[in-house]
Amino acid sequence: MSRLTPTIAAPKLGMSAAALMAWIRTEKCPFGIYLKREGNTRGEYIMFEKRMEAYLNADDFKERAGKQ
């Protein structure tokens, strides 16, 4: 599976990278995960491109996007 970074994926979703990262950290994002590393290093955000495309193409997403 190909992976995306928050800065690449966020514009495709119509949100900022910070908002996307917050959504992923809540563990409610269906196509992204946050891997926290031990120690003082930062974690890593991983988004799966095919899962994101399936989410964007879903009928319920299109209905929600049309209401905005």
PLY file of the C-alpha trace (Angstrom):
ply
format ascii 1.0
element vertex 68
property float x
property float y
property float z
element edge 67
property int vertex1
property int vertex2
end_header
0.00 0.00 0.00
1.25 3.44 -0.76
1.45 5.87 2.10
0.85 9.60 2.33
1.99 12.34 4.67
-0.46 14.72 6.35
0.72 17.64 4.21
-0.06 15.72 1.01
-3.33 14.14 2.15
-4.91 17.15 3.89
-5.65 19.26 0.78
-7.32 16.26 -0.86
-9.64 16.10 2.15
-10.26 19.84 2.29
-8.64 20.35 5.69
-5.39 21.54 7.17
-2.56 19.16 8.00
-2.94 20.03 11.70
-6.63 19.10 11.64
-5.86 15.82 9.89
-3.17 14.97 12.42
-5.58 15.70 15.28
-8.22 13.47 13.67
-5.70 10.65 13.34
-4.61 11.01 16.98
-8.23 10.56 18.10
-8.08 7.13 16.42
-11.28 7.84 14.47
-9.68 8.36 11.08
-10.42 5.24 8.99
-7.29 5.49 6.85
-4.57 6.83 9.15
-2.61 5.77 12.20
-0.22 7.48 14.59
2.78 5.49 15.71
4.27 6.82 18.92
7.89 5.98 19.50
9.57 5.44 22.83
11.77 8.15 24.25
11.74 11.81 23.33
11.32 11.36 19.57
8.13 12.36 17.80
5.66 9.86 16.51
4.87 9.17 12.88
1.62 9.70 10.98
0.83 7.10 8.34
-2.07 7.39 5.92
-2.93 4.70 3.43
-3.73 6.13 0.00
-6.09 3.39 -1.22
-8.13 3.50 1.98
-8.36 7.29 1.74
-9.51 7.10 -1.88
-12.18 4.55 -0.92
-13.32 6.87 1.88
-13.50 9.84 -0.50
-15.45 7.83 -3.08
-17.99 6.51 -0.58
-21.54 7.74 -1.11
-21.98 8.93 2.48
-18.86 11.11 2.21
-20.17 12.73 -0.96
-23.44 13.53 0.80
-21.64 15.07 3.81
-19.33 17.10 1.55
-22.31 18.47 -0.39
-23.93 19.81 2.78
-21.01 22.11 3.59
0 1
1 2
2 3
3 4
4 5
5 6
6 7
7 8
8 9
9 10
10 11
11 12
12 13
13 14
14 15
15 16
16 17
17 18
18 19
19 20
20 21
21 22
22 23
23 24
24 25
25 26
26 27
27 28
28 29
29 30
30 31
31 32
32 33
33 34
34 35
35 36
36 37
37 38
38 39
39 40
40 41
41 42
42 43
43 44
44 45
45 46
46 47
47 48
48 49
49 50
50 51
51 52
52 53
53 54
54 55
55 56
56 57
57 58
58 59
59 60
60 61
61 62
62 63
63 64
64 65
65 66
66 67
